[in-house]
Amino acid sequence: MIAPPDRMPLPRDFFDRPVLQVAPDLLGRILVRATPDGPIAVRLTEVEAYDGPNDPGSHAYRGRTARNDVMFGEPGHVYVYFTYGMWHCMNLVCGPEDTASAVLLRAGEVVEGAELARERRVSARNDKELAKGPARLATALGVDRALDGTDACAAGETPLRMLTGTPIASDQVRSGPRTGVAGDGDVHPWRFWVANDPTVSPYRAHVPRRRRS
């Protein structure tokens, strides 16, 4: 059986480009999570670009570590990190090896397997909230550090795969500051989202964390 055009896998060279080209082009693409109970598919509606050593907001700004090692590898792989001691977030590595650029997947619409996503996101008030935010997206898909380094372009069985989907027309793509990024990194308008899409997360500026006295 021949897969429909929107369900064809994205090739690796899609990701082997500058991060600011890849990020907006990911909108409308479909991320599929394979689970023992069936697939969960999310149409991406919001992303953020992080440009490695050129970007103070990037985890790779100060160089390679055990935590960010995947970012320095082959494009098309998944970088998963743990934050605030409770949440996972996922990124797609892009650009040539050793450039350490990646796109954070911030939000999307669950287009397949919503019943499975609901089991993981029991606090969601409706299906539009299932993957509305990077931690919610990762939770809905059951993504954690065990999937760090997964090849989303691999042939054959893989727990995470990017499909062609339906790219968003350029006049429907919006951009602005990244959510919660502080310092020199907060000036970059590297957050991209689909205009008027109800699954896009609300923008929040960085708020310094207060030390307890």
C-alpha positions in Angstrom: 0.0 0.0 0.0 1.3 3.5 -0.9 1.1 6.0 1.9 -0.8 9.2 1.2 1.4 12.3 0.5 0.9 13.8 4.0 2.0 10.5 5.6 5.4 10.2 3.8 8.4 10.4 6.2 10.4 13.6 6.2 13.9 12.9 4.7 17.0 13.7 6.7 18.0 16.5 4.4 14.9 18.4 5.5 16.6 18.8 8.9 20.1 19.4 7.4 19.4 23.1 7.0 19.8 26.2 9.2 17.5 26.1 12.2 15.7 29.3 11.1 14.6 27.6 7.9 13.6 24.3 9.5 11.6 25.8 12.4 8.8 27.5 10.5 8.8 24.7 8.0 7.9 22.2 10.7 4.5 23.8 11.2 1.8 21.6 9.9 4.0 18.5 9.8 3.0 15.4 11.7 4.9 13.8 14.5 3.9 10.1 15.2 4.6 8.3 18.4 4.4 4.6 18.2 3.1 2.9 21.4 2.1 -0.7 22.3 -1.5 0.5 22.3 -1.4 2.2 18.9 0.0 5.4 17.4 -0.5 9.0 18.6 -0.1 11.7 15.9 0.3 15.4 16.5 0.1 18.2 13.9 2.7 20.8 14.9 1.3 24.3 15.4 4.0 26.0 17.5 7.8 25.7 17.6 10.9 27.6 18.8 14.4 27.7 17.1 17.6 27.5 19.2 20.8 28.2 17.4 23.5 26.4 19.4 26.7 28.4 20.1 25.3 31.5 18.4 22.3 31.7 20.8 22.5 32.5 24.5 19.1 30.8 25.0 20.3 27.5 23.7 21.4 24.6 26.0 24.4 24.2 23.7 25.6 27.8 24.1 28.4 26.9 26.5 29.5 23.8 24.7 28.9 20.1 24.7 27.8 18.2 27.8 26.4 14.8 28.7 22.9 16.4 28.8 23.0 18.1 25.3 25.2 15.6 23.5 22.5 14.6 21.0 22.3 18.2 19.8 25.8 17.9 18.3 24.9 14.8 16.4 23.2 13.9 13.1 20.2 16.0 12.1 16.7 14.5 12.4 17.3 13.1 15.9 15.3 13.8 19.0 16.7 15.7 21.9 14.8 15.3 25.1 15.5 17.2 28.3 14.1 17.2 31.8 13.2 20.6 33.3 12.0 22.0 36.7 12.4 18.6 38.2 9.1 17.3 36.7 8.7 17.9 33.0 10.2 16.6 29.7 10.4 18.6 26.5 11.4 17.5 23.1 13.4 19.0 20.2 14.4 18.0 16.7 18.1 18.4 15.9 18.9 20.3 12.7 21.8 21.6 10.7 25.1 19.8 10.0 26.7 17.7 12.8 28.5 19.7 15.5 26.4 22.8 15.0 24.1 21.9 17.9 21.0 23.7 16.6 17.5 22.3 17.4 13.8 23.1 17.3 11.7 22.9 20.4 8.3 21.4 19.7 6.0 23.7 21.7 2.4 22.7 20.8 0.2 20.8 18.4 -3.1 19.3 17.6 -3.6 15.6 18.3 -5.0 14.2 15.0 -4.8 10.5 15.8 -4.9 8.5 19.1 -6.6 11.2 21.1 -8.0 8.6 23.5 -4.4 7.5 24.3 -3.3 11.0 24.8 -6.2 11.7 27.1 -5.0 8.8 29.4 -1.7 10.7 29.9 -3.2 14.2 30.0 -6.1 13.7 32.4 -6.0 17.3 33.5 -6.7 18.6 30.0 -10.1 20.3 29.9 -10.6 19.5 26.2 -8.7 18.0 23.3 -7.3 21.4 22.2 -5.3 21.4 25.5 -3.8 17.9 25.1 -0.5 19.1 23.5 -0.8 22.9 24.2 2.7 23.6 25.5 6.0 21.7 25.3 5.7 19.7 28.5 2.1 18.8 27.7 3.0 17.7 24.2 5.8 15.4 25.6 3.4 14.1 28.2 0.6 13.4 25.7 3.0 11.4 23.6 4.7 9.6 26.5 8.1 11.1 25.8 10.9 11.1 28.4 14.7 10.9 28.5 14.6 7.2 27.4 13.8 8.5 23.9 16.6 11.0 23.8 18.6 10.3 20.7 15.8 8.6 18.8 16.2 8.9 15.0 12.9 10.5 13.7 14.1 9.8 10.1 15.0 6.1 10.6 13.7 3.5 8.2 11.6 0.7 9.7 10.2 0.7 13.2 11.0 3.8 15.4 9.1 5.2 18.4 9.1 8.7 17.0 8.8 9.7 13.3 8.2 13.0 11.5 5.9 12.9 8.5 5.3 15.4 5.7 1.9 16.5 6.8 0.6 19.7 5.2 3.0 22.7 5.4 1.4 26.0 6.6 1.2 28.8 4.0 3.7 31.5 4.8 1.0 34.2 5.3 -0.4 32.1 8.1 2.9 31.8 10.0 3.5 34.2 12.9 6.7 34.9 14.8 7.7 36.5 18.0 9.9 36.2 21.1 10.5 32.8 22.6 8.6 31.9 25.7 10.5 32.3 29.0 13.9 33.0 27.5 16.0 35.4 29.6 19.0 37.7 29.0 20.4 38.3 25.5 18.4 35.4 24.1 15.0 37.0 24.7 15.4 39.5 21.8 15.2 36.8 19.1 11.8 36.5 17.4 12.4 32.7 16.9 9.1 31.4 18.1 6.8 30.4 15.2 3.2 29.5 15.3 0.1 29.0 13.2 -2.1 32.1 13.2 -5.4 31.8 15.2 -4.8 28.1 15.9 -6.5 27.2 19.3 -3.8 24.7 20.2 -1.0 27.3 20.3 0.2 28.0 23.8 0.0 31.5 25.4 3.2 33.6 25.3 4.9 34.2 28.7 7.9 36.4 29.2 10.7 35.2 31.4 10.1 35.8 35.1 13.2 35.5 37.3 12.9 32.8 40.0 13.1 34.3 43.5 15.3 32.7 46.0 13.7 31.6 49.2 14.9 33.6 52.2 
